[in-house]
Amino acid sequence: MIMRHSFPTARVAATLAVAFMSGGCAMKGDIRLLQDELRTVAARQDSLMLELREQTLSTQDTLRTQGDQMFDLRGDINRQLQLINQSLARIEALAGENQRGLTGVRDQLANLRRLPPGGVTTDPSAATPGGESLVGGGGNPDELWQVAREQLERGSLNSASRAFEQFIAEHPEDPRVPDAHFFLADILTQQDRAEEAMAKFQEIPQLFPTADRVPDALYRIAVLQIEAGDVDAAKSTLERIMNTYPDAMISMLAREKLREIGG
């Protein structure tokens, strides 16, 4: 911190003036004394100016260092936030998978509660042999949907497929129709019918471009494309997910999958 100093320049000038006025002229000795005092004052001013310059440079260096530290800190915070967002996206994706699993378990428990003593069911939603409809035509869509989900969770893929197809045919305006197409494609995947599964998944963005299932269907298409060796097509599909649905949970998985295949 620079201390305030009072310079005696004015006092020296006043003393010189008084000396001339009182004596008419100044003695050479007095003039030398005044000159010495003026040189002392000038030297003190130079010293103070040098001290001020040094402190100014020091302050600038301190501000520059603090600015660099704040910039680095901001970068670290941004990187940490990015990592947190990535972790949250993974957690949300896992939570969605867990929720679907819990829904399947809940559906199975509900079905067990409906069973009469002895385990013989009188539920009209029970599957019938020979590929016939599982529920009477024009039935309750919720009942038919539950039957389809139950069959899928039990691993009865053919029965589940028939139930979903019946659901689509009888209730084409139901908001769950895109999900029915998705489950039909998933069944085809489980049956190792990859080409048919890809075609069925592709129906979802074509028929229902605004459905919530679209990004999930595109991701499954990309996975099938990778398995088929069509890496370029898979990269294009994954990039489409990230560019069109950046806020979807599946977008984070698409980015990781693209990194895995060298995109």
Secondary structure, DSSP 8 states (H G I E B T S, - for coil): -------THHHHHHHHHHHHHHHSS--HHHHHHHHHHHHHHHHHHHHHHHHHHHHHHHHHHHHHHHHHHHHHHHHHHHHHHHHHHHHHHHHHHHHHHHHHHHHHHHHHHHHHHH--TTS----TTS--GGG--SS-TT--HHHHHHHHHHHHHHT-HHHHHHHHHHHHHH-TTSTTHHHHHHHHHHHHHHTT-HHHHHHHHHHHHHH-TTSTTHHHHHHHHHHHHHHTT-HHHHHHHHHHHHHH-TTSHHHHHHHHHHHHTT-
